[in-house]
């Protein structure tokens, strides 16, 4: 039979593991959920096909808490940021990579820039 001290230690270990693992799982799940929301939005509402998208990645930030970075194949040197909370999905920013800046890409050159759409 277990002693009370051993039971307490096991319970404490389970609680500590839960405190560490649960937030990690929730963060990864939310990144995946927001990535899928943006992917669905781009394909179903904006008319892109999967082949137009080079990469799409859910991120944890500060504000907004979760956002998504999309890189399109026709603009590999530009990263577009999307907000995807509730049922609202919209592009809120972009970032030109260092390579794109060396190439002289400017905002007026962007093919997929459509903020608040």
C-alpha positions, 0 to 999 in steps of 0.5 A: 500500500502507498504511503501518504507521502508517496501519493502526495509526491505523485499528485504533485508531479502530475499537477506540475507536468500538467501545468507545463504541458497543457499551455504548450498543447493549447498554444500549438492547437491555437496556432494550428486553428488560426493557420487553418482559418487563414488557409480556408479564407484565402482559398474559399473567399479570396480565390487562391489555390493551394499552389499559390501559397508557398508557406503558411504558419501560425504564430504566437505574438503579443497583440494580436495574441495569435496571427498567421504569416503567409508567403505567396509563391509569386512574392517569396520575399514578402511575408503577409500577416493575417489576423484570424480571431472569431470569424474575422480574417484579414490581412493587417501587415506585411514584411519585406525580407532582407532579400526583398529590400536588397531587390528594392521591393516597395509597397506599391510593388506588392501583388498580394497586399490588401489590408483589412480585406 
